[in-house]
């Protein structure tokens, strides 16, 4: 039986056959309802010439957190999985690691002990796996890893653990003249290795945490080398700082999912004119994960309270998303 | 008398009247000759589908130094003129400056003594005039200054001291799918205030030296504040570092005019595939300034030697540029 909705859509499509607006719904994975309507109305209002809220294309900047906003972040950040696997790859060059904390625990596959070591242990692992090579070498390592690594629970490639509704939203915004950026606490060189293919976001539109870089002339030419000292922690108040370093203007739209995105949301939405703040709330224990204020990863507490005060849109994954991952039915 | 060149151009234009290639020469301020031909050939080769040297649009990154490459830098960097004028504007709030070096010299108009103080004096002046305010406030200060300030010798607004051939080259590259960036030793927030209007380069495509930024919540909302500590000196080896921070891929074209651009040129041109390095050589004492290896500003020595070894294009301003400034006849 054909639904009224379907017939209406078909008739409209025939009537306006030469218009591209008759393509399938660009936000098909979003359930119809208040959330979707608010987003569509906002984008329409700011991009329609003659509208009171019109924003010129050059100023249409939309920033997105990555972990937990564009792709999943459970049971632990995917970049940590890369770092742990990388320890194993590099172990032959570091025989001393077999006796040395935290590397010995990683090599034994004892993740619990690694995590118990807290930031100090993780910092050592990140330094050992993310520095001491050129940016080109690091990029190749990430691409190689992504090709074979699988998520521990879903057994999917990590780049398939992205949210279908967010892929559609990115594309929808770009179709309306927005420049889409990632602003992530994760490592910028890690994300740049896959963001263009996965999200359609080129390297120059990825902002993230980074170590210090150094220029080096070698016999085969000029290189940029990754050092182990931290240069920018692009999280919390570091996000507006990263945005100023890299973009130099206040975003119109900011989307995040945790307290680490609070300052970015404040920064974007306290600019003049129409602004949009969006928080992705992980509410779906069946199709994804359900967590907020008591989670160690992607903790969402203050930013959720602030969302109510500031009238940011809170996306309820269970209610608002018809489909979560691209491979979902 | 009509030249053969003109007749040939006109005939071709009539024959292919619907083609946009018949518009006026997009590089009209460049004299015909080897330099122009090399640039046009390179751009054609890398942007023509099916060409052996074809480079996909996403990878077409062109980076330009600013001082001495896009606009003039004599008799001293224009940003220094801003800083000196700013000292005068702020003097009422700093009565102690009347007795304090180097501010007292600035207020007396004694530029010679200020410059004799070297980097230490200039550093103090830059800190006092470029920090302690929000990025929005600083931008307004620069825009206000540019509207009224005049070049000490030509009496032109500084934004008219740009090179007409470079404006054409920027536009020409963009018309061929290149993303044009500024990579300057000058302050990023200073350049961002005028780069879009002056060069068609948006703030997010300006890389420059910068101080540390801090995020601040105030009663009127969120701000990014400029602190006085230096964060990146985007000069010499700092240029490839800034490029990696902001772009994350190796540029295809790099254009500079001094030894401060050497590492950027090495970095761009030692990548795989076709690459173009260009050096603007200030050779025109009549229409602009003539200087290279013995100049304090825009010293060009090692990079000129290296240009010969690396076959970078050296633009001879006197020979290659028909017109220098937009207001020239």
Interface residues (C-beta under 8 A of the other chain):
Chain A: X58 X61 X135 X179 X188 X189 X192 X196 X202 X203 X204 X206 X210 X213 X214 X215 X217 X220 X221 X222 X223 X224 X231 X237 X238 X240 X241 X243 X244 X245 X246 X247 X248 X249 X263 X266 X267 X270 X271
Chain B: X58 X61 X135 X179 X188 X189 X192 X196 X202 X203 X204 X206 X210 X213 X214 X215 X217 X220 X221 X222 X223 X224 X231 X237 X238 X240 X241 X243 X244 X245 X246 X247 X248 X249 X263 X266 X267 X270 X271
